[in-house]
């Protein structure tokens, strides 16, 4: 059985999922856009899998009469879409989001036209922008690493 882990950006909340995960999607509806602060929401259904929170407790916002959205109360990372038919986890909250390529798009009535052309934009690596943003040379990430830790943050960050 495959096990996947993930959590929020600051590490206050962590989760583990074991089992067959095969329903990965993108939702373009306006509620998902607002909940993620993005053009769309990448979601991974955990219906039928063994899911557990291993650290911390999410806060929730009831975005409609049927849906709650879970997020980290400390750093704001979007974590869940919780509806009567099950829960989905934000794909980017997994330690390896590349394991969940989207298979379908929902809420296409809210899709922003330029989303289909994002791949046509020029692309640059982060270090290519140091002339305009020299602070990047001294950047130290306080983000939780993409693997399990006994405690977070480590003493040198705390």
C-alpha positions as CSV (number, residue, x, y, z in Angstrom):
1,X,0.0,0.0,0.0
2,X,1.4,3.4,-1.0
3,X,1.7,6.1,1.7
4,X,1.7,9.8,1.0
5,X,2.5,12.6,3.4
6,X,2.1,16.3,3.4
7,X,1.2,19.4,5.4
8,X,1.1,23.2,5.6
9,X,3.9,25.6,4.8
10,X,4.9,26.3,8.4
11,X,4.7,22.6,9.5
12,X,2.1,23.1,12.2
13,X,-0.2,20.7,10.4
14,X,0.8,17.4,8.9
15,X,-1.1,14.4,7.4
16,X,-0.6,10.9,6.1
17,X,-2.7,9.1,3.4
18,X,-2.4,5.4,2.7
19,X,-4.1,3.6,-0.2
20,X,-5.0,4.0,-3.8
21,X,-5.4,7.7,-4.7
22,X,-6.6,8.2,-8.2
23,X,-9.0,11.2,-8.3
24,X,-7.0,14.3,-8.8
25,X,-8.6,17.4,-10.3
26,X,-8.5,21.1,-10.9
27,X,-11.5,23.2,-10.0
28,X,-12.0,26.6,-11.6
29,X,-15.2,27.7,-9.7
30,X,-15.1,31.1,-8.0
31,X,-15.2,29.6,-4.5
32,X,-12.1,27.5,-5.2
33,X,-10.3,30.5,-6.7
34,X,-11.0,32.6,-3.6
35,X,-10.2,29.7,-1.2
36,X,-6.8,29.2,-2.8
37,X,-6.1,32.8,-3.8
38,X,-5.3,31.4,-7.3
39,X,-6.7,30.9,-10.8
40,X,-7.9,27.4,-9.9
41,X,-7.6,24.8,-7.1
42,X,-5.7,21.6,-7.6
43,X,-7.4,18.9,-5.4
44,X,-6.8,15.2,-4.6
45,X,-9.7,13.2,-3.3
46,X,-8.9,10.9,-0.4
47,X,-12.2,9.1,-0.5
48,X,-11.6,5.4,0.1
49,X,-8.1,5.9,1.4
50,X,-6.8,5.8,5.0
51,X,-6.4,9.4,6.0
52,X,-5.1,10.8,9.3
53,X,-3.9,14.1,10.7
54,X,-0.5,13.5,12.3
55,X,0.3,17.0,13.7
56,X,-1.9,19.9,14.5
57,X,-5.5,20.8,13.8
58,X,-6.8,22.7,10.8
59,X,-9.2,25.6,11.0
60,X,-12.2,25.5,8.8
61,X,-14.4,28.0,7.0
62,X,-17.9,27.1,5.8
63,X,-17.9,28.4,2.2
64,X,-21.4,27.2,1.4
65,X,-24.2,25.3,3.0
66,X,-22.5,22.0,2.0
67,X,-18.8,22.7,1.9
68,X,-16.1,23.5,4.5
69,X,-12.6,24.6,3.6
70,X,-9.7,23.6,5.9
71,X,-6.6,25.6,6.3
72,X,-3.7,26.2,8.6
73,X,-4.6,28.9,11.2
74,X,-0.9,29.8,11.6
75,X,0.4,30.2,8.0
76,X,-2.9,30.2,6.0
77,X,-2.0,27.2,3.7
78,X,-5.2,25.9,2.0
79,X,-5.5,22.2,3.0
80,X,-9.0,20.7,2.4
81,X,-12.2,20.8,0.5
82,X,-14.8,18.9,2.7
83,X,-18.2,18.0,1.2
84,X,-20.9,15.4,1.9
85,X,-19.3,13.1,-0.7
86,X,-15.9,13.2,0.9
87,X,-12.7,15.2,1.5
88,X,-10.1,16.4,-1.0
89,X,-6.6,17.6,-0.1
90,X,-4.9,20.5,-1.8
91,X,-2.4,18.9,-4.2
92,X,0.3,21.4,-3.3
93,X,0.1,20.4,0.4
94,X,1.5,16.9,-0.4
95,X,5.2,16.5,0.0
96,X,5.3,15.3,-3.6
97,X,2.5,17.1,-5.5
98,X,3.9,15.7,-8.8
99,X,2.5,12.3,-7.8
100,X,-1.0,13.6,-8.5
101,X,-1.4,14.9,-12.1
102,X,-4.9,16.2,-12.6
103,X,-7.3,14.0,-14.6
104,X,-10.3,16.2,-14.9
105,X,-11.4,19.9,-14.6
106,X,-14.5,21.0,-12.7
107,X,-16.2,24.4,-12.5
108,X,-15.1,25.3,-16.0
109,X,-17.8,28.0,-16.1
110,X,-15.5,30.0,-13.8
111,X,-12.3,29.3,-15.8
112,X,-10.3,32.4,-16.6
113,X,-9.5,32.6,-20.3
114,X,-5.7,33.0,-20.1
115,X,-5.3,29.9,-17.9
116,X,-5.1,27.7,-21.1
117,X,-2.1,29.8,-22.3
118,X,0.1,29.9,-19.1
119,X,2.4,27.4,-20.6
120,X,3.2,29.8,-23.5
121,X,4.6,32.5,-21.1
122,X,8.4,32.8,-20.9
123,X,9.9,30.9,-18.0
124,X,12.8,31.8,-15.7
125,X,14.5,30.1,-12.8
126,X,14.5,31.9,-9.5
127,X,18.2,32.7,-9.6
128,X,17.8,34.5,-12.9
129,X,16.0,37.3,-11.1
130,X,18.8,38.3,-8.7
131,X,19.6,41.5,-10.6
132,X,16.1,42.8,-9.9
133,X,15.8,41.1,-6.5
134,X,19.3,40.7,-4.9
135,X,17.8,39.6,-1.6
136,X,17.3,36.2,-3.3
137,X,21.0,35.5,-2.8
138,X,20.6,35.6,0.9
139,X,17.1,33.9,1.1
140,X,16.7,31.4,4.0
141,X,13.6,29.3,3.8
142,X,11.6,28.8,7.0
143,X,9.2,26.5,5.2
144,X,8.7,23.0,6.6
145,X,10.7,20.5,4.4
146,X,8.9,18.0,2.2
147,X,9.3,15.1,4.5
148,X,8.3,14.1,8.0
149,X,10.0,15.7,11.0
150,X,9.8,14.8,14.7
151,X,9.2,18.5,15.7
152,X,8.9,21.7,13.9
153,X,10.3,24.3,13.8
154,X,13.9,23.3,14.7
155,X,15.5,25.2,17.5
156,X,17.6,27.4,15.2
157,X,14.4,28.7,13.5
158,X,12.2,28.9,16.7
